[in-house]
Amino acid sequence: MASYRDIQEWVRARHGFVPKSCWIAHVMSDLGLTKAVAPNRVGEARKYPCPPVKRPAILAALEHFGMTGSKDRPREAE
């Protein structure tokens, strides 16, 4: 499994920006790839949700590293 740093570097090299780790966590959570809510998270709402325009690049990185499970998995609404 790739680290958040690996995902950030991959996105930077191919899409020209470095995604925040909270954006990666948001996308991974939407795909059911996280185990639980972070213990330092306050409340139910995300403080910095992933912007819809950045989501495809993060999804591409997760697919590249084989973390999405199946390519047939339906994507969450953007």
Stockholm file with secondary structure:
# STOCKHOLM 1.0

chainA/1-78         MASYRDIQEWVRARHGFVPKSCWIAHVMSDLGLTKAVAPNRVGEARKYPCPPVKRPAILAALEHFGMTGSKDRPREAE
#=GR chainA/1-78 SS CCCHHHHHHHHHHHHSSCCCHHHHHHHHHHTTCCCSCCTTCCSSSCSSCCCTTTHHHHHHHHHHTTCSSCTTSCCCCC
#=GC SS_cons        CCCHHHHHHHHHHHHSSCCCHHHHHHHHHHTTCCCSCCTTCCSSSCSSCCCTTTHHHHHHHHHHTTCSSCTTSCCCCC
//
